[in-house]
Amino acid sequence: MADSPVRVLVYSDNARTREQVMLALGRRIHPELPELSYLEVATAPVVIQHMDAGGVDLAILDGEAAPAGGLGIAKQLKDEIEHCPPILVLTGRRDDAWLARWSRAEAAVPHPIDPIALGEAVVSLLRSPSLS
């Protein structure tokens, strides 16, 4: 990862949700990590296209998106991409964490978005040895 920006794909059919994620994380989530650059995506086919093409370091997928929810997309990506980058899903409720485990996402944060919880989860994923 070095000092090149970390490319974060943010998927939701709701522009406000995408904005909340990006505002919560900002440009630099942690002083020891590179800056974040964002790729906003509103549809599932475009998520698949970008993830297949590579160059994404972390995907944040809205489990409440419609018509394709982030949990199902996460499962599909983990099943189909050999070296899939880490995925964080935004769940409808804290009790939906079991769905995040089913989807094989590495982290889950419930709606409404808590900037501190989201930031901590993202820092943990970006510090993962698989990204170093």
Residue pairs with C-beta under 8 A, 6 or more apart in sequence:
1 34
1 57
1 126
1 131
1 132
2 34
3 34
4 34
5 34
5 35
5 36
5 37
6 33
6 34
6 35
6 36
6 37
6 57
6 58
6 126
7 37
7 39
7 55
7 56
7 57
7 58
8 25
8 36
8 37
8 38
8 39
8 56
8 57
8 58
8 59
8 60
8 122
9 38
9 39
9 41
9 47
9 50
9 51
9 56
9 58
9 59
9 60
10 18
10 21
10 22
10 38
10 39
10 40
10 41
10 60
11 18
11 41
11 42
11 44
11 47
11 59
11 60
11 61
11 62
11 65
11 70
11 73
12 18
12 21
12 42
12 61
12 62
12 64
12 65
12 70
12 90
13 42
13 43
13 62
13 65
13 66
13 67
14 62
14 64
14 65
15 42
17 62
17 64
17 65
17 90
17 113
18 40
18 42
20 113
21 60
21 90
21 113
21 118
22 38
22 40
23 115
24 113
24 115
24 118
24 119
25 36
25 115
25 118
25 119
25 122
26 36
27 35
27 36
28 34
28 35
28 36
29 36
29 119
29 122
29 123
29 126
30 123
30 126
33 123
33 126
33 127
39 50
39 56
41 47
41 50
43 68
44 65
44 67
44 68
44 73
47 59
47 61
47 73
47 77
48 73
48 76
48 77
50 56
51 59
51 77
51 81
51 84
51 85
52 81
56 85
57 85
57 86
57 126
57 131
58 85
58 86
58 87
58 88
58 122
58 125
58 126
59 74
59 77
59 85
59 86
59 87
59 88
60 87
60 88
60 89
60 90
60 122
61 70
61 71
61 73
61 74
61 87
61 88
61 89
61 90
61 105
62 69
62 70
62 89
62 90
63 69
63 70
63 71
63 89
63 90
63 91
63 92
63 96
63 99
63 100
63 108
64 70
64 90
64 91
64 92
64 111
70 89
70 90
70 103
71 89
71 91
71 99
71 100
71 102
71 103
71 105
72 103
74 87
74 89
74 100
74 103
74 104
74 105
75 102
75 103
75 104
77 84
77 87
78 84
78 87
78 103
78 104
78 105
79 104
85 131
86 106
86 107
86 125
86 126
86 128
86 130
86 131
87 103
87 104
87 105
87 106
87 107
88 105
88 106
88 107
88 108
88 109
88 118
88 121
88 122
88 125
89 99
89 100
89 103
89 105
89 107
89 108
89 109
90 108
90 109
90 110
90 111
90 113
91 97
91 99
91 100
91 108
91 109
91 110
91 111
92 110
92 111
93 110
93 111
94 110
96 108
96 110
97 108
97 110
100 107
100 108
106 125
106 128
107 121
107 122
107 124
107 125
108 121
109 117
109 118
109 121
125 131
